[in-house]
Amino acid sequence: MPNPEIDPQTVQTPSGAVVWGQSYTAEDIANVETVNRWLKERNFQKASLARLARVSTSGTSQILSGYYAASPSKQLSSLLSAMKHADEQAEQKSASAVVETSVFRLVQMACDMARRYRNFSVLTGYVGTGKTFALKYYVAHRPNTYLVEATPAMTHQSMARHLARMVGFEGKGSIADKFEHIVSSLKNTDSLIIIDEAETLKPSQLHLVRRIRDVTDIGIVLSGTEHLSGLIRPAHGQFDQIRSRVGFWPETVRGITAEDAAALVQSAFGGEEVHEDVIARLFAYSRGSARMLAEGLVAALKEFRQGRPLDTKLVDAVAKQALCLQSLA
């Protein structure tokens, strides 16, 4: 029965006349129909979709039943996004399925902030948390976005050449020629330059990046390990001019969350129900590393499972025998 505290409304939908909470808009009702139809067509568990979307299971059940007291629009958007990513994974059969973890969302926010306000965003995180994957996704889905993967061997000259080629410079020319081409191509556009592994940059390269930003008036994202903060953070240091232009600089990401782990594991196993104790065990073994979880533990489980039940005994066996991980205390 509908919650008596919710002012009900009866709406005719493709599935028949349904009583909905008053907080539902016509768009919300259409989206609920879409989600319920998708679950039925794919024989996908409601709890599994909730985990992928990072929406509570109970909340998802209430939303899809029409009894949610508040506006369900935000949660429905997350559910629809998770459905899209699940379909992409099924089509591509890719091990790199998109899961909107907290790190993924943080990266998208950092990029959007730098682009919108035409300044610097600084992203730092421990190795394996998923920063690079999220950056590459952003580049692939947003035009006028340029990704530079820095290396210790890169000089400011090679960086200038690389950027110039990315914006269409062909032929030979001096560094000054390449800089002028970069400026003319990017100035006063909505472009964004992302530099990954930025902790390997030298002062001359950071100076080049700052000059490009100042002259072109575009956004720059610097992404790297926790060591990047040590280059830029000191006040009145050699990188103070960049520090003063940073508009978004969240705390260093030390690892994925338990919710992130649940979403990643659920994505890997599709609509199959994965018990909470299995997810908790996998998260404990991963020690906050999305890479260890997805590319190590989950990949090994799928390889060596061979029809056995997906339980903690199997997780322990695979962790020990396939990955040489120490048993959990």
N, C-alpha and C positions, 0 to 999 in steps of 0.2 A: 504494500500500500504506500501511496505517496506520503512524504513527511507532512504532517498537518501544519507545521510551522511555515511551510512554503506555500505561497499563494499560487495555486495550480492554474494551468491553461491547457485546454485540449486543442491539439493541432493535428490535422490530417497529414500524414506523411506517407511515403511509398510503402511503409510497413504497416500502415493502418492508423487509426486514431490513437494517439498516445497522450497521456497526461504529463505535462512538463512543468517544472518549476518556473515561476514568473521571471527569474533571473536569466532565462535562456532567450537569446535573440533568435530571429529566423535563421541567421547564419550558423549559430551554435547548433540549432536543431538539425540543419542540413549536414553539418560536420559530424554530429553524433551518428546520423544515419550512415555516413561514409565510413566511419570507424567500425561500426557494428557489421556492416556489409563486408568490409575488408577482413575482419576477424573470421567471419563465417566462411568466406571464399577460400581463405588460406589455412583454415583449421588452426588458427594461431591462438594461443592461450592469452586471455585478457591480462593475467598477471605478468606474462612475459612481455607484452607490449608496454605495460605500465613501467616495468623495470627499464626497458630500453629508453622510454621517454622521461625517466626520472620523475615520475608522478606516483604517488602512493597507490597501492593496490586498492585500498578501500575508497580513496577519492575517485579513482578511475571507474570503479564499479558504480558509485553514486552518479557520476557524470553521465555515464553511458545508459543509466536507467532513467535519467531525467529528474533525479531527486536532489541534485546538488544545490545547496542553499545560496551560495555566492555565484558570481559570474564565472562560467566554466571556460571562457574564451582562451585564456592563457594556457590552461592545461590541454585544451583541445588542440591548440597550435603545436604544443610539444608532442602530442600523440600523432598528429598528422606528419610531423617532421620525422619521427621515429619510423612510421610506416614507409615513408619515402626511402629512407636509408635502408630499411630491411628489404625493400623491393630491389634497390640497386645492388645490394649484396647478392641477392638470389640470381639476378641477371648476370652479374659479372663473375660470380663464384670467386670473389676476391677475399684474400686473407686480410686485406686492409680496408675493411668496411668502415664506414663513417659512424662513429658513436659520439654523440655530443656530451663528452665528459666535461667536468668543471674546467679542465685545462683547455680543451677545445673552445669552450665558450669564452674563456679569458683571452685566448689568442685572437678570436674574432673581434672581441671588444677593443683590444689594443690596436688592432689594424684599423678598425672603423674610427676610433678616436684620433689616431694620427692623421688619417685622411681627412676627417671632418674639420679638425682644427689646425691642420697644416703645421704640425710641430712634431716633436719626437715622442715615441712610446718606447719604453725599455721593458723587455720581458726577460726574466731570469728564472732558471729552473734546473733541478738536478737532471742528470742524464737519464733518458728513458721515460720521461713523464709525458711525452707526446707533443711537444712544442713544434717540432719540425713537420710532423704529419699535418697538424692543424694549419701551419703556415702554407704548406704546399696546397692544401685544400682551398685556402683563401685565394691564393694566386690563380688556381685553376678556374675559380668561379667568379672572379672579379676582374674586369678588363682594366688595362692601364696599371697593372700591378707587376712589379719587377722584383724577382728574388735573386739575391747574390749570396752564394754559399762561400763564405770567407774561408781562407786557409792560412796557415802560418807562413807559407811561401809567397802569399800575395803581397804586392807592393802597391803604392798609390797609383803608379803608372799602369800596372796591370788591371787594377780596379777600374780606372778611368776607361781603359780600352774595353773592358767587359761591359760596363754600363753603356758605353757608346754603341757597341754592337747590339745590345738589347733594344735600344731605341732607334735602330736603323742606320747607324753610321757604317758606310762601306768604303773600302779603299784605305790608302795610307794618309797619314797626317800627324801633326805634333800632338802632344798632350793638350796643349791649349786649343787646338782645333777640335779635339774630341770633347773637351769641356764645353766649348761653345755650342757644339751640336747637342750635347745633353741638355744644356740650358734652353736652347731654342725649341727642343722637342717637348720639354716638360713644363716650361714656365707657364704659370697661371692655369694649369690643368688640374684635374682631380686625381692625378697619378699618385702612386705610393711606391716607395722603394723599401724593401725588406732585406735586412742583412742578417743572415743566420750565422751561428758560430762567431758572433761579433766579439767575443772575448779574445780572439786571435788578432784583432786589428791593432795596428800600430798608430802612434800619434798622427803621422802624416796622412794616414787613411781616414781617421776620424775627422781630421781637419778638412779633407776633401769632401767628406759626406756633409759636414756642417755647411760648407760653402755652397754645395749644390742645393741644400735645403733653403738657405737664406736667399739665394738668387732666384730660384725657381718658385719658391713659396709653395712647396708640396710637403707631404708628410713622409716621415722616415720611421721605420721600426727597427730597433736594435734588439736582437734576440740571441741569448747565449746561456751558458752555465752560470752558476752563482758567482764565478770569478769576474764576470762582466761588471757587476756592481762595484767591485773594488777599483775598476778603472775610472768610473764616472762619478761615484758618490762623493769623494772628498771635496769639501767646500774649498774654493779658491785654489783648486788643483789645476793641472794642465788641461783637464777636460771640462773646466767650469763653464765654458761657453756652451757646451752641449747640455750640461746639467741644468743650466738656466732655461733651456728651451724644451725641457721634458714636461709634457702635459699629463702623462699617464705612466705610472711606475709602481705596479703592485708588488707585494712582498714576494720573495723568491719561492717558487713552487717546489716543495720538497718531495711530493709524491701524489699519486692519485688518491682519491677518497674511496671509502668502502662502497659508496653509491656508484662511483665511476667503475669500480671493479665489477659490480653486479651488472651494469649496463654492458660492459665489454664481454663478459662471460655469456650473458644472454644473447648478445648479437652473434657470437660464434656458434651457438647451438640453436639458432632460429627460434621456432615456436615450441621446441621441446622444453618441458618444465625442468628447471634446474633448482634443486633444493638449496635453501639458505645456508645450510651447513657446508655444502660443497663450495659455494661462493666464498664463504668466510675462510675456508681452508686455503683456497686458491689465492685470496687476497693476502693471507698471512705469509704464504710462500713468496709472493711477488715482492713483498717489502716496499710497496708503493710504486713499483716500476710497471708502467703500462707495457713496456717492451717485453719484460720478463713474463708478464701475465699472458699477453696475446701471442707473442712470437715464440715463447718458450713453453710455458705450462699448458696453455690451451692447445697449441699446435701438437704437443706431445700426447696429450690426452686423446685428441682426435685420431692420431696416428696409431696409437697402441691400444685403444679401447676395445676394438674387435668384438663389439656386441655386448660387452659387459655392462652392468648397471653403472650409472654415473654417480658414484658415491665417494665418501671421504677415503675409503680404503684404496680405491683406484687412484685417487689423487695422490695419496701418500706413496703408493708403489711407483707411479710414474715420476714423481718428483725425485725419488731416491734413485731409481734404476736408469731413468732416461736423462736426468739433468744433474745428478750427483748433488742434490740439495740435502742439507742436513735436516734431520727430523725436527719437527716443531716440538718445543718443550711443552 
